[in-house]
Amino acid sequence: MSLTTDDFAEFMAEDPADDEEVPLGDALEELAVDIEVDAVEEVRDVRERI
């Protein structure tokens, strides 16, 4: 599977609701979700299910 610029065209359009004075990193941080996962515990859980 490959992506081209056409695949992102709808996301590249300007949105009047966007606050362009907020730096991109800060805007993305507002959308981020912090998830804490114990990888070792998750692997053990998967092994028990198999």
N, C-alpha and C positions, 0 to 999 in steps of 0.2 A: 504494500500500500504506500502510496506517496501523496504528498500534499503540495499544492501549488498556491500561488498568491490568490487565485480565484476562490479557493476554499476559505480564505479569510476576508473576502471582500465585504461581507455584511458586518464584520466586526471592526473594520477599519473606518467605516463611515462616522462622521462627527455626530455626537449625541448632544443636543442642547441641554440635557439634564446633567451632563458631566461638569464638574467643577475643575476646569483646566488649571486653576492656580494651585491645586493640591498635587504635589509631586507623585509620579506614577508609583513609586515604591510605597508611599504612604497609602495611596488608594488601594493598592493590592493587599497591604497589610490589613486594611479594614475588612476585606473579603475573606481573609485567610481563616482557617479553622485549625486550632492547635489540638493535635491528637497525640496522646501519650500511649504507647504500646510497648509492652514487655515482649520483645521478639522471642526470647527463649520460652516463655510461657505459651505463646501462640503456637510455636513449633510443637511443643509437647501436646497441646490440645489437638492439633491436627493429627499427630501420630496416634493418639488415643482413639480418634474417630475412624482411622483406617483399619 
